[in-house]
Amino acid sequence: MATVLPLKSIAGIGNARTLGEFSPGDQIDPGYVAITGAASSILTANLAQGVVLISDSNGKVADSPVTGSELGMLSGVTAAIQTQLDGKATREIQQNSRSAAYTLVLSDAGKHILHPLADNNARTFTIPANSSVPFPIGTSVWFVNERNTVTIAIASDTLTLSPGGTTGSRTLAANGMAMALKITATKWMISGFGLT
C-alpha cells in the first residue's frame, strides 16, 4: 500500500525525505512540497519547454502564455514600466531654429522648425523628396514663423493643404504656425494658422 509522506520543506528540515527514500506509488502531501532543484515533469502533464509557471485562479500550478525568453526582456526593468517609459519619451516638441533657406533632414521628424524674430527676411523651408529623405509615414513636422514670411516648399512629392485640397508650396505669415503630416510615401498634408 502506498504511503502519504508529508514532505514539509527542503531536505534536512522536519521529516523531509530525499528522492531515494520514496517507493513507487508513494504520494506526497501537496501542501508541504518545496522543489529546490530542477523538476523534469509534473505528474498530470509535462510542461512545455521555455514556459513560465504561474498559479491559476484555483491556486494550482499552470503554465503561462508568457515564455521565459519574453520574461527575460524585462531583466533590465528597475521600476514601474510606465515610469521608465515616461522617462524616455520626449514630451517637448524640440526646436530647430533656422535663419536661412533650409531643407528638412530625417532628424527633424517630430520637431518644430522656427523662423526666429531676429531674422527679418523671407525664407524657404523645403520638405525633401521621399527618394532622398525617406521620412516614415506618420512623421509630423511643425513650422513656426515669428517674422516676415516662410515658404513651405516640397521637392517632388505632394503637399496638400487641408482643408482646401490644393497642392504645392504654401506661404506662412508672421506669427503663423503650421503642421505637416506625412500620410503616404510621397504625400504630405499641411494645415495651420496664417497659412495660405
N, C-alpha and C positions, 0 to 999 in steps of 0.2 A: 504494500500500500504506500502511496506517495505521501510525503510529509510536507506540511506547510512550514516553511522556515522564515522566521522574522528577521530579515536582513536589515538591521537597524541603521547602519551607517557604513562608513568606509572601513576597510579591513583593520582589525586591531581594536575596535571600539565595541563594547557590548558583546553580543553573541553573533557578530557579523562573521561570515564564512568566506573562504576563498572558493573559486570555481571548482577546484579539485574535490571539495567536500560535498558537492551535490551529486545526487543519484538521478538517473533517468526517471522522469515523472514527478520529481520534486517540484513543488510550487513555491513561489516567493510571494510573501505578502506585499502587494504593490505600494502600500502605504509607507514602507520602510526602505524602498530601493534607492540607492545612490550609485550612479555609474561614475567611476573615477577614471576610466580609461576609454578606449575605443570600443564601441559596440557595433558588431558587423550586421546584425539584423534584429528586428523586433518580431516576436513570435507570430503576431497576427498578420503582418505584412512587412516585406523588406522596404527600406527607404530608398528612394531614387537617389542616385549619386548627385552630390552638389546641392541638395536642398537644405533649407534651414528648418530646424524643429521649432514648433510653437505649441501652445496649448489651445485646444478648441474651446467652444462655449461650455462644454461639459468638464473642462479641466483635464481632458485626455491629450496625450501626445499626438500631434498631427504634423504633416509636412506642410510647408508654406509655399505659395507660388513664387516667393522671393528666393532666388538662388544665392548660394554662398558667394559667387562672383559679383552679383549685384550688391550684396551687403558689403563686400569689400570696397565698393566705390565710395562708401561713406566713411572709410577709415580715417580721413583727414578732418572730419567734422568735429569741431571742438565746442560748438554752442548750437543753439536752435538753428535749423537750416534757414528759416526765413531771415533771421538776424544776420547770418552770413551773406545771404543774397542781397539784403539791403545795403550791406557794407560795400558790395561790389558794383551795384547798379549806379549808373550816373543819373542823378536827379536834376542836374542843371543842363540847360541847352548850351553847350560850350560855344565860345565865340571865336571867330576868325575875322579879325578886323583888316580891311583892305582899302588902301588909298591909291589904287592903280587898277588898270584892267586886270581881270583875274579869271582863270578857268578852274573850275572845281576839280579837286582830286579826291580819291577814294576816302581819305581820312576826314573829309568834310561831311560825310554821312551823319545825320543827326545833329549837326551844328547849325549855328546861325552865322551868316556872312554879313558883317557890319560895314556899311559905308559911313565913316565917322563924321561928326560935326566939323572937325578940323579941316576936312578936305572939301573945299567948295568947287569941285569940278565934277562934271558929268562923267560917270564911269559905266563900263560894261562888264557884267559878270556872266560867264558862259558856262552852261551845262554841256559837258563834252559828249560826244557820241558814245553809245554803248560799246562800240567796237574798240574804242581807245581806253575808256574807263568804265568797266562793267559794274556799276553800282547794282547791288541786289534789288530785286523787286521789293517794294515796301520801304525803300530808303526815302527819308524826308530831309529836306534842307530848307531852312528859313533864310529869308533875305530881309535885312533891316536897313533903311536908308534914313540918315539923320539930316542930309543936306543935298541940295541940287537934285539931280535925277540919276537913277540907275537903270540901265537897260539890262533886262534879264534875257539873255540870248540862249539859243540851243544850237549845237553844231549841225548835225544832220538828222537827228531823231525828231520826234514830235513833241511840242509843248502846247497843251490845250488849256485855254482859260476857262475856269469854272466860275459861274455857271454859263457863261456866254457860248462856249464851244468853239470860239475862233482859235486858230493856231498861229504859232510864230512867236517872235520876240515880244516881250512885254516891257512897259515902262513903269517904274516905281517912283512915285513922287516923294518929295521931302516928308519926313515923319511917317512914311508908309512902311508896312510890313506885309510880306507875302510868304506863303509856304508852298513848296513844290514837292509833289509826291510821285515817285516812280511806280507806275501801275502795270507796265509790261516791259519787256526787254528794251523797247525803243520808244516808249511813250511815257511822258510826264504830264501831270495835271497841276495847275497852279491857281491859287486863289489868295486874296488878301485885301488889305485896305490901302487906298491910294494907288491901286494897280489898274492900268489900262492896257 
